[in-house]
Amino acid sequence: MAEDLFKVRELLKRFHVFVYTGNDQDDAVLMEAELEDLREMGLIELDEYMQAKLLLARVKNRH
């Protein structure tokens, strides 16, 4: 799970977006919102967006 969040954090970091609340579930929700914004603005490709969404879904489903 930590590896999944790390991968998404690295993606978001490219856009100077940093999410850390101290709670993995809350981080996943906030990261998902940030990803959606980046996708709507056309800043990330669909495949990268979908991969990150899948990683976040794995994190959210573990709790």
Secondary structure, DSSP 4 states (H G I P E B T S, - for coil): -HHHHHHHHHHHHTTT-----S-HHHHHHHHHHHHHHHHHTT-S-HHHHHHHHHHHHHHHHT-
